[in-house]
Amino acid sequence: MDQIVTADGVRLQARVWPASANAERVRGQVLLVHGLGEHAGRYEHVAQALCAQGWQVVAYDQRGHGQSGGGRGVIPDRNSLLQDLGRVVDAVRPLQPGPLVMLGHSLGGLVAARYVAEGLHVKPAAWWRPVDALVLSSPALDAGMNLFQKLLVAVGSSLVPGLALGNGLKPSWICRDPAVVAAYVADPLVHDRICGRLAKFIADAGPEVQGMAASWRVPTLLMWGGADRCVAPAGSARFAAAAPASVQAQPWHALAHEIFNEPEQAEVLAALNGWLNARYPAAR
């Protein structure tokens, strides 16, 4: 599976990492959804860690990102990323028996959370499909916008919804490891574009997910860094406080935005694998 075609004909670049041949059995699949301006290739080490534990990992570049089609940072409709994810889930489910775990980071975490939240409605949208578990890494549940920024987003999304501008995020904010930041800056597939419509989706979807926290049913691991400057850590903390026991919260107070790339990444990966092992034991 190299590409997945969206409802409006955009080709999404996909990648599959098979489970390690040394694993006792293939436990299921993890579907990875990356963040704003980046691409799935930056998660090679995360995928390999999961493959070693018996998981098949599938990732794709969201539209307007990486090697996928679409204008950089542009979405044609407020639900485009959710509709795309529904297509991806349909393509991924038949690849391997067992549970399907969705893992989303940053914007990808917001997209994944909003996608799962749709299932809480009495009549979910046509693009929704159930997943078995959810992992959120520094999700953009609160973009940290002040009142003026929210006003700009509202005006811009109405007047020029498809115009892509700089997202205002500094590369140095992503991680405390200078080598990771340097690689991010040098990566030709990374960009800083975002259109008004995408910004409006982020501004609206966060509160929508927050409002459904108390009704959350899908088993979820929510992880975030307390020193995050790309999104507001308070968004994750509020969701965790309002959610039932189906949500396990794991904050790291000293970590920056990309918790899987921080110097403490081994601890983060261990927490992820520990949570997965508790839900889906490696041995039958």
C-alpha positions as a printed Julia matrix, in Angstrom:
284×3 Matrix{Float64}:
   0.0     0.0    0.0
   1.86    3.06  -1.3
  -0.94    5.55  -1.83
  -4.5     6.16  -0.7
  -6.81    8.31  -2.82
  -9.14   10.72  -1.02
 -12.76   11.4   -1.93
 -11.69   14.45  -3.97
  -8.86   12.65  -5.76
  -5.82   13.72  -3.69
  -3.16   11.03  -3.41
  -1.91   10.44   0.12
   1.52    8.86   0.47
   1.43    5.88   2.83
   4.04    3.62   4.4
   3.86    0.26   6.17
   6.39   -1.04   8.7
   5.76   -4.79   9.21
   6.03   -6.25  12.69
   9.45   -7.65  13.57
  10.09  -11.23  12.48
  11.35  -11.87  16.03
   7.98  -11.01  17.59
   5.97  -13.92  18.95
   2.98  -12.85  16.91
   1.57   -9.8   15.13
  -0.59   -8.13  17.75
  -2.41   -5.71  15.49
  -1.79   -2.37  13.82
  -0.89    1.15  14.88
  -2.03    3.9   12.52
   0.14    6.98  12.93
  -1.12   10.52  12.18
   1.62   13.18  12.07
   1.58   16.84  13.04
   1.37   20.22  11.31
   4.01   20.94   8.68
   5.84   17.63   9.05
   5.48   14.14   7.59
   5.27   10.47   8.53
   8.92    9.78   7.75
   9.95   11.57  10.94
   8.47    8.69  12.97
  10.78    5.92  11.78
  12.18    5.32  15.27
   8.72    5.24  16.82
   7.54    2.76  14.21
  10.58    0.54  14.7
  10.06    0.49  18.47
   6.45   -0.62  17.98
   7.39   -3.18  15.33
   9.83   -4.75  17.79
   6.86   -5.26  20.13
   4.86   -7.12  17.48
   2.85   -4.25  15.98
   2.51   -3.49  12.31
   2.7     0.29  11.86
   1.05    2.24   9.07
   1.54    5.98   8.54
   0.56    8.46   5.87
   1.37   12.03   4.95
  -1.74   14.13   5.47
  -2.93   16.18   2.51
  -0.78   19.26   1.98
   2.12   17.58   3.77
   5.18   15.52   2.94
   4.87   13.54  -0.28
   1.08   13.74  -0.46
  -0.84   15.94  -2.85
  -2.62   19.18  -2.1
  -1.45   22.72  -1.47
   0.97   23.0    1.42
  -1.02   23.54   4.61
  -4.29   23.86   2.68
  -7.58   22.01   3.17
 -10.6    22.57   0.87
 -13.21   21.82   3.54
 -13.27   22.02   7.35
 -13.69   18.23   7.55
 -11.16   17.31   4.85
  -8.6    15.8    7.23
 -11.31   13.78   8.99
 -12.72   12.5    5.7
  -9.2    11.58   4.59
  -8.6     9.68   7.82
 -11.78    7.69   7.23
 -10.4     6.62   3.84
  -7.11    5.65   5.47
  -8.84    3.56   8.15
 -10.78    1.73   5.44
  -7.52    0.96   3.6
  -5.62   -0.09   6.72
  -8.17   -2.33   8.49
  -7.92   -5.25   6.02
  -4.11   -5.34   6.09
  -3.8    -7.21   9.38
  -6.19   -8.89  11.84
  -6.3    -7.66  15.42
  -6.87   -4.32  17.09
  -6.35   -1.02  15.28
  -4.72    1.6   17.52
  -4.63    5.19  16.3
  -1.63    7.3   17.38
  -1.77   11.02  16.65
   0.76   13.76  17.41
   0.02   17.5   17.68
  -2.32   18.39  14.77
  -2.49   14.65  14.1
  -3.53   14.16  17.72
  -6.32   16.68  17.31
  -7.45   15.06  14.04
  -7.39   11.6   15.65
  -9.23   12.81  18.77
 -11.88   14.66  16.75
 -12.27   11.59  14.55
 -12.83    9.32  17.56
 -15.14   11.9   19.18
 -17.44   11.72  16.16
 -18.43    8.23  17.3
 -20.0     9.74  20.42
 -22.73   11.38  18.33
 -26.07    9.62  17.93
 -25.61    9.74  14.15
 -21.88    9.9   13.32
 -20.76   11.35  10.0
 -20.34    9.02   7.03
 -16.53    9.23   7.27
 -16.35    7.86  10.83
 -15.2     4.33  11.58
 -14.58    2.77  15.03
 -11.04    2.18  16.26
 -10.0     0.0   19.18
  -7.72    2.36  21.09
  -6.2     5.82  20.84
  -2.83    7.32  21.75
  -2.47   11.11  21.81
   0.96   12.76  21.85
   0.92   16.51  22.63
  -2.46   16.9   20.89
  -3.51   20.38  19.8
  -6.58   20.36  22.05
  -5.75   23.98  22.91
  -3.77   25.87  20.28
  -2.93   28.57  22.81
  -4.5    31.38  20.77
  -5.25   34.69  22.44
  -8.41   36.65  21.67
  -6.73   38.69  18.9
  -5.4    35.55  17.2
  -8.84   33.93  17.36
 -10.3    37.06  15.74
  -7.71   36.91  12.96
  -8.5    33.23  12.35
 -12.24   33.94  12.2
 -11.79   36.82   9.73
  -9.13   35.08   7.64
 -11.07   31.83   7.35
 -14.07   33.79   6.04
 -12.32   36.16   3.62
  -9.34   34.12   2.36
  -9.86   30.56   3.66
  -7.43   28.94   1.22
  -4.53   31.4    1.52
  -1.57   29.7    3.21
   0.7    31.79   5.44
   3.46   31.05   7.96
   2.19   29.26  11.06
   4.3    31.36  13.45
   5.86   28.36  15.2
   9.62   28.43  15.76
  11.59   25.24  14.99
  13.45   25.59  18.28
  10.18   25.01  20.12
   9.7    21.43  18.9
  12.4    19.76  20.97
  15.28   20.28  23.4
  17.67   18.22  21.26
  19.58   20.58  18.89
  20.26   17.74  16.44
  16.54   17.06  16.05
  15.86   20.75  15.47
  18.66   21.0   12.89
  17.33   17.96  11.01
  13.83   19.45  11.09
  15.06   22.74   9.61
  17.06   20.94   6.9
  14.23   18.55   5.96
  12.89   19.52   2.49
   9.53   17.89   3.26
   8.9    20.09   6.31
   7.03   23.38   5.8
   5.47   26.14   7.9
   2.33   26.82   5.84
  -1.23   26.94   7.18
  -4.37   28.32   5.56
  -7.2    30.11   7.35
  -9.55   27.16   6.96
  -7.07   24.78   8.61
  -6.43   27.28  11.41
 -10.19   27.52  11.96
 -10.45   23.72  12.1
  -7.79   23.66  14.83
  -9.48   26.48  16.75
 -12.89   24.78  16.59
 -12.01   21.08  16.91
 -10.12   21.48  20.18
 -13.11   22.82  22.13
 -15.37   20.26  20.42
 -13.21   17.41  21.72
 -12.89   19.03  25.15
 -16.67   19.21  25.38
 -16.95   15.44  24.88
 -14.27   14.44  27.4
 -16.71   13.32  30.09
 -18.39   10.91  27.64
 -15.16    9.4   26.3
 -15.36    5.64  25.76
 -12.41    4.6   23.61
  -9.39    3.46  25.69
  -6.92    6.33  25.39
  -3.36    7.1   26.45
  -2.86   10.87  26.6
   0.76   12.04  26.84
   2.14   15.57  26.76
   5.09   17.75  27.71
   4.63   20.46  30.29
   7.18   22.73  28.59
   5.34   22.66  25.24
   5.34   26.01  23.39
   3.7    24.79  20.16
   0.36   23.96  21.78
  -0.95   24.74  25.25
  -0.33   21.83  27.66
  -3.36   23.02  29.62
  -5.59   21.61  26.88
  -4.4    18.06  27.56
  -4.58   18.59  31.32
  -8.18   19.84  31.12
  -9.24   16.92  28.94
  -7.59   14.42  31.31
  -9.29   15.99  34.33
 -12.73   15.78  32.73
 -12.36   12.32  31.17
 -13.38    8.99  32.75
 -11.06    6.11  33.62
 -10.9     5.08  29.96
  -8.3     7.84  29.57
  -4.86    7.38  31.13
  -2.91   10.64  31.47
   0.88   10.76  31.37
   2.43   14.23  31.55
   6.18   14.91  31.48
   6.56   18.33  33.0
  10.03   19.13  31.62
   9.5    17.9   28.06
   8.88   20.06  24.99
   6.42   19.44  22.15
   7.87   16.4   20.36
   7.96   14.0   23.27
   9.09   11.1   21.07
  12.17   13.13  20.05
  13.16   14.5   23.44
  16.3    13.26  25.27
  13.87   11.26  27.45
  12.31    9.53  24.44
  13.16    6.08  25.84
  10.89    6.79  28.82
   8.1     7.95  26.51
   8.37    4.86  24.31
   8.45    2.65  27.4
   5.24    4.26  28.65
   3.61    3.73  25.26
   4.65    0.09  25.08
   3.65   -0.48  28.7
   0.16    0.83  28.06
  -0.2    -1.25  24.9
   1.13   -4.35  26.68
  -1.4    -3.92  29.47
  -4.27   -3.78  26.97
  -2.96   -6.23  24.39
  -0.5    -8.71  25.95
   2.22   -9.98  23.63
   1.57  -13.65  24.47
  -1.82  -15.26  24.2
